[in-house]
Amino acid sequence: MVFAGGTGNPYFSTDTAASLRAMEIKADAILKATKVDGIFSDDPVLVKDATMFDEISYMDVLRLGLRVMDATAIALCRENNLPIVIFNLNQRGNIQRVVMGERVGSLVNQG
């Protein structure tokens, strides 16, 4: 299943909505398509030598203040042990690769 859109509730981001829906349907993972290749130490558009994380824990995302998703969404995924895959939507074939289980982008998990 693919969900798009928010919850229609104030104070809940689309990231939190995705986390909630994923829990409800017992999803295997959240796949977040974005404009960069994964999760970086800094904004790779602004900081050319930003380091990409192939894999990172929920706690490290929160501790380092990485703004890949809002903290509530990350915490929900952590509490429910739901992996998050962050990948570049603009790279041709990435959606298929991610869905087929190939390692693309960055993986957020318990670490």
N, C-alpha and C positions, 0 to 999 in steps of 0.2 A: 504494500500500500504506500501511497505517497500522499502526504498532507501538505497543504500550503495555507498560509494565513495565520492570523492571530486568534486570541481567545475572545476578543471583544470586551475584555475586562481591563479597567485601568490598572496600571502598575505591573502588568504582566507582558513581557516582551514576546516576540515571536519565538525566541530561543526557549523561553520557559514554556510556551504553548507546545512547541515541538517535544520537549521533554515530557510534559504531561501526557500528550497523546501517545508517545512511544511507550510510556508505562502502561497506559490503558490497554493497548493492543498487544502488550508483551513483545515488543520489537526486539530484534537481536542487536540493533545498533541504531544510532542516529547518524545520518550521512548529511553533513553540512557542506554544501557547495558554496564556494566563495571566489574572490578574484585573485587570490594568491595561492601558492602551492601547498600551504599547510600552516602550522603554527610556528611563529618566529619569536625570537627574543625581543625584537623591536619591530616596528612597522617596516617591512621590507621595501615599501615604496619610498619611505623617507630616509631609512638607514640602510645604505647599500651593503654593509658587512653584517647585517642581522643574521643570526644563526637559526636554521630551521631545526625543529625537533621532530624526529621520525616517530618517537613515542614519548609520552609524558604522562605523569599521574594527574588525577583530578586535583590533588592537594598542591602539586607544584604549579598548576595553572593558576589556582587561587592565590598561593603564596607569592608568586612572582607578579601577580597582577596582570597576567596576559589577557588581553581583551578580545579573545576569540568568541566567547559567548558570555552572557551575563552570569554573575556569580550564583544566582538562584538556580539557573538551568544546570550549571556545572554541579552544584551541590545535590540537586535532584538525581542527576545521573550517577553521582558517586554513591549516594544512599541506596540506589537500586542496582548498582554494578552494571550500568548500561554504557557500553563503549561508545565513543564519539569519533567519527572519522571526518577530518577537515581536509578538503581537497579543492583543487582549482577547477571551477566550472568551465573556464574558457579554453582549457586544453582538450582538444578533440579526442574523444574516446574515453575520457576519464570516468564519466558516469557508468558506462558499461564495465570498465575495469573494476571500479569499486563494487558494483553489484555482483560481479563474478568472483569477488573475494580477493582480487589482486591487491597488493600493498601499494596504496596511492596516498600521498599526502601525509598527514600526521594522525596518529592514534592516541586518544586520551582514554586511559583506563586506570585501574587500581595501582598499576606500576609495580 
